[in-house]
Amino acid sequence: MKRFLAIAILCAGLFFSCSKNSGPADQSSVQPNNKLDTLVSMSAKIGACSFLTTDAYGYNVQTTQSGTATIHNILITGSERKNDSVLAFNLTINGYYGPDTYYINPPFVTATWYVNNQRHYATWGNIVIKSDSSYAMIGSFMFLADSILVSDGVFNVLSPI
């Protein structure tokens, strides 16, 4: 009996002394059942450098009715703070009506990336909304800004609509 009690105390001590493994940051899930397998995210390559945001959000800036159609103006944004620098992306679609390819066409469809206070506006490219369920908006983007190619962009944000 003493041996069993000693083993039980040892196992309990090991169980409670284990620290949490490092892993993805605690963020809101985009899954309706709150699984943490697909967290909100935004990433891209700027030139040859990879960029992964520490946060990503979708906003419904304005909604209008046009006959039977509902038209949204949406903003998708993500940012990352590294050392003393802040990197950020802003994607806007004015006149969003559903999943589709939206070509850069300022001021209606814009893409901008920032390094601190320095802005880089897209002059060419697209934003592709692959799905916009009731809980998530998933898509991709690529654009050219100040002769720098932003490629392999993907996002998965809480649905702004």
N, C-alpha and C positions, 0 to 999 in steps of 0.2 A: 504494500500500500504506500509506504514512504517513497519507494522508487517511482511509482505512478505519479504521486504528487509532485516529486522533484522534476519529472519529465514535463508534466503539465505546466508548472511554473516556468521552466526553461522555454517551452514553446510559446507561452504567452509573452514572455519577455522579448523573445525574438520577433514575434508578431508586432508588438507595439513599438519596438525600437527601429523598425524598418522606416527609412525615409522615402518620401515620394520620389519616384524617378522623374527626371526632367523629361519634358515632352512638350506638346503644343500648349500654347498659352490658353488660359481659360477665357473663352470668348463665347458669344452667343452662337448657338448652332443654327444652321439654316434648314435643318431637318425638323419636320413636325413632331417627331418623337424625341427630340433633343439629343440624338446620338452625336457624339463628338467626332465622327469620322469625316465629316465635311464641314469644317469651320469656315466662317467668312474669310475671304482672302482676296488678294490682288497681287499679281506679279507680272513682270515683263523684263525684257532685255533693253537696255539703253546703250546703243553701240554694242560693245562686247561685254558689258557689265550686267550682271543679273541684279534684279531689284525685287524684294519681297516685302510687302507692307506689313506693319505691325497692327494695322487696323484698316478696315474697309467698310464703307457704308453706301447705301442707296437712299436717295431722297426723292420724294415726289414734290417738286417745287410748285407746280400749278396744274390743275385739272380743269378742262373745259369740255363742254358738250357741243358737238357740231352735228346737228340732226340726230341720228341714232348712234353716232360714233362718240366714244370718249377719248379725248386726246390729252396726253400727259406731257409735262415738261419735267424730265428727270435729270438728276445729277448722281453720278457714281464717283466716289472719291476714296483714295487710300493714301496713307502716309507712313513714313518710317523715319525715326530719329536715330542717327548714328553719330556718336561723339558730339560734336557741336553743329552738325548739319541736319537739316530737315529736307527729305525728299518727298515729293507728293505728286499724285496724278489727279486730274479732274477730267471727267468725261461727261459731256452734256448732250442730251437729245431733246430738242424743243420740237414737239409734234410727234412724240412716241405713241404708237398705236398697237404695238405687239411685236413678237419676235420677227426679226428681219435684219438685213444688212443696211446700216445707216452710214452713208459716205460723208466724210468731212466736208462741211459746207457752212462756214461761219456766216451768220451768228446762230444758225439753226442746229447744226451738229458740230461740236467742237471737242478738241482734245488738247490738254495742256499738261506739261510736266514742269515741276519747280525744283530748283535747288536753292534752299533758303529763300531769298526774295527775288531770285532771277527766274523769269518766266520763259518758257519755250512753247510757242504756239504751233499747233499742227497746221500744215498747209496742204497735206495730202494724206489719205488713209481711210480707215473705216472702223466702225464699232459694230460688232455682230452680237445681237441678242439671240442666244440659242433657245432659252426657255425663260418664262416668267410665271412660275406657278404662284399659288397663293402664299408661299413661304420663302421662295428664293428666286433671284434673278441671276442667270448664269450666262456668261458670254466671253467674247474675246475682242481684242483690238490690236491695231497696228497703225502707225502713222509716222510721218516725216515732219520733224520740227527743227528749224534752224540747221538744216543739212545733217541732222542726226536721226538715224532710224531707230524708232522704238518698235520692237517686234516681239512676237510670242507672248503678247499680253493676254492674260486671262483674269476673270473675276468671278466670284461667287459671293453675292451679298444678300442680306435679308431683303425681301421684296419691298420696294418703295411704293408699290401700287396697292 
